[in-house]
Amino acid sequence: QSSDETRPFVTLTYAQSLDGMISKQGEQLLLSGPESMAMTHRLRLLHDGILVGIGTAKIDNPQLNARHVPENDLRKYAQPRPIVLDCRLELPLDCKLLQNFRNGTGQQPWVVTTAASSTPAANALIEAGAHLIHIQGQGDRPTLASVFGTLKKHGITRLMVEGGAKIIQSCLDSECLDQLIVTVAPLFVGDGGV
């Protein structure tokens, strides 16, 4: 149960290196081993939705589902809803989230945006299978409280936030967090790390 009735129960989870980095600037960086990957996928099944920012969606092209879990768990729990915070509607039309939905192997991805709904980009995402959720923002950036509150109104009661760096930092700086899970990879990223 969330400590705040206006938003879902929020779990922030991420992997970091020994020097506190979560990625390399503009490129994918795998910091999870088999054990932490299995834990993350099991945690995903315990949440209604998985949220990432557009940077993570574009660079990592994640599936935001549970794959590395026992078959019994897949029968017992529903796959989480993939959710992307994408204020400029930049989600690639050929991303795995949309492909999985079109192939019947994933839930329909939600794109939370401050962009207008009548643009060519919005129409293209809707045609590709995305469900757009429009919210108000300061400039083109909504507050996490407004994003989480909107998701709660759309039926998300347990939300797992997986990144990227801006969303992770916003969660840590805000009071919109109920649970924090950090795994530490035994390596140094060094220069170019974020």
Secondary structure, DSSP 4 states (H G I P E B T S, - for coil): --SSTTS-EEEEEEEE-TTS---BTTB------HHHHHHHHHHHHTSSEEEEEHHHHHHH----S--SS-HHHHHHSPPPEEEEE-TT----TTSHHHHHHHHTSSPPPEEEESS-TTSHHHHHHHHHT-EEEE---BTTB--HHHHHHHHHHTT--EEEEEE-HHHHHHHHHSS--SEEEEEE-SS---TTB-
